[in-house]
Amino acid sequence: MDRLTATKAVARDFIDRRVGDRIGLILFGRETYLQAPLTFDRKTVQTLLDEAVIGLAGKETAIGDAIGLGIKTLTDAGIDENRRVFIMLTDGANTAGAVDPLKAADLARERGMVIYAIGIGADALMVRSLFGVRQINPSADLDEETLTTIAAGTGGRYFRARNTEEFEQIYALLDELEPAASDETGFRPIQEHFFWPLGAALALSLMWAVAALRRSAREIVPEAADG
């Protein structure tokens, strides 16, 4: 399974769990653009994620520009500073763009945005060539030092995902570190107690009705005797 397919598979499940959160999607290569604006419509974000293809934004990597666009998107949307979270996945180093990644991270911290960076790709891969089978490192360009600095500087963390299993573990941990908005609104009691006040109200109504009938009976009986 290639990196993009693995990313889509795990990210779709993560998006589906973020009930109550507004989610957007930024694609970045040489260029950076907003694939999905912030929305509560998780299904649409998943669809737009599925439509992403390798090389759509170019073959280079503009990490600083991606962070800058994330800051602008969250700020323009009026997201509370305590809820501004940016999850960045990359398999390379910053090789394009107008914004330095570390300066972008400093600005993100000032704007209350937490960045969680995920470096993706295996450490070793066996490939066939004219000279037989040889081992290569497909993640040789991954700049883990810069990604770690970016994440730590904003109060976030850097993770390494070498396979689908590690991807799933990372997203499960992100669910714990940044609970979805719906998880913060309280909980619904499993056992309902509405019948207690309802029962008391019915009992009082019956007692009032019986007392009214008895008063009416006392008033009617003397009149019948006089006749």
N, C-alpha and C positions, 0 to 999 in steps of 0.2 A: 504494500500500500504506500503510495507516495505521500509526501508531507501534507499537501493541500487536502487530499481526501481524508486523511486522518484528522486534520484540524477541523474540517467541516463536520465530521461524524460526532466528535466529542463536543464541539462548540454548540451544535444544534441542541443537544440534550441540556447543556448549561443554560442556554437562552430560554428553553422551555421551562426551566425551574425558576426563572427570575420573575415570578408573579408580583405585580405591583411596581416594578422598576421600569423606567424609560430607558430604552437601549438603542444605541446607534452603531453604525459600522463604518469604519474608515479603512480604505485600501491604500497602500503606499508602496511605491517602487521608486522609479525616478520621479514620478509625479505623485501627488497626494490628493485624494478627493473623497468626499462624503458619499459612500455607497448607499447608506440608509440613515436618514435624519433620526434624531431621538424620538422614540415613539413607544407607546404601551402595546402596540400591535406586534407581538413577538413572532407570529406566523409570517408576517411580511419581512421581518428582519432575517428569518431563517431562509426564506425564498431568495432574498437578495444575496445572502451568503452562499447559497447553492450556485448562484449565477456567476460568482467570482471565478476567474480562471488565471492560471499562472501567466505572468507577463502582461496582464491587463493594464497595470499602472506603470509598466516599464521594467527593465531588468536590473536596475540599480536599486539602492535602498536609502530613502530619505527619512531616517528616524526622527531627526529634529523637526522636520516639517510636519510629520505625523503627530507629534506631541503638540506642536503649535496649533494644528487644526483641531485637535481634541480639546485644548484649552478654550479656543474660540467657540466651539460647538456647545460645550457645557456652560460657558459663561452666558452666551446669547440666549440659551434656553432657560436661564434663571434657576439652574439647579442649585440647591442648597450646598454650601461649601463642605458640609459634613457628609454629603452624598456624592461627591465628584470622584468617580473611580474610572481609571483608564487601564484596560488590560491590553498590553501590546505583545503581539507574537511576531517573531522575526527569526530568520535563519542566517542572517549575515551581519555586516557592520555598516555604519553610516558611510555611504559612498556618493551621496547626491544631496541636493537640497540647499536652501539658503540659510537655514537655521542650525546652529551648533547644538547637538543633542544635550549636552550638559547645561548650556544656557537655557534651553527650552525646559529642562527639568527644574532649574531654579525658578523660572517663571511659574511653572506648574505648582510648585510648593507654595509660592506666594499667593496663588489663586485658590489654594485649598484643594488641589487635585492630587490624589494618591495614585501612583503608577505601580502596577504589577507587571513585570516583564517576564516573558516566557521565551527561552531560546529553544528552538525546535530542530530536530534532525538527529540521526544516529551518529555515533562516534566512529563506527566502522561499517564498511559495506564491501562485499565481494563482487567484483565486476569481471566480465570476460573481455579479453582483448586479443590481438593477434599473437601475443606472447603468452597466452594462457590466462588463468584466473589470478587476479591480484587484489589486494585490499587497499581501499582508499578511505579517507576521512571526509565524508560529505559535509561536515560541519566545521571545516578548517577555517572558514571565513567568519565564523560566529564570534562576535566581540563580547564575550561574557563579562569582562572587566567593566566596560562602559555600561552595559545593561544593569549590572549589579549596583554601580554608582548611581545611575538614574533612579532605580527603584528605591534604594536605601535613602537617598536624599529627599524623597517625597513621603517617606513613611511607609513605603510599600516593600515588596520583596521580589527577588529574582528567583525564577524556577527554571529547571532544565528538563525538557521533555524529549526523551530519546525514542519513545515508542508510545503506542496508544494507551497502554496501561498507565504509564507515568502521566500522560495527558489527563486521564480520568481522575487520577489521584490529586493532581494539581487543581482541577476545577472543583472537586469535592472540598478541598481545603479552602478555596476561594469562597465557596458557599458559607463556610464557617467564619472566615475572616470578615466577609462583607455580606451579612444576611440580607435577603431580599426584603423589600419594603413591607410586604404583607406579613412577614414574620415579626415585625415590630409593632403591629397594631393590636396586640393582645391575643387572647384565645377565646374560643367559643366553648362554654361548658358542655360537657358530654351528657350530664344528667340535667334534665329540665325540671324546674320547680314552679312553673307558672300555675300549676293546678292547685297549689296551696292557697294563694290569695283568691283564686277563682272559686275554690270550694267554700272559703269563708264568706265570700260575697253572696254566694247562692244560699248558704245557711241563714245569713242575716235576712235575706229577701224572703225566705220561707217563714221565718219567725215573725217578720213584720206582717206578712199576709195572713197568718193564723190569728195574730192578735187583732187585726182589723176585722176578720170574720167573727170573732167572739164578741167584739164591741157591737157589731151590727146585729148579732143574735140577741144580745141583752136589750137592745133598743126595740126590736120587733116583737118580742114575746109579751111585754106588758100591754101593748096596743091590742094584741089578739085577745087577751084576757078581758079587757074592757068591753070588747064587742060582744 
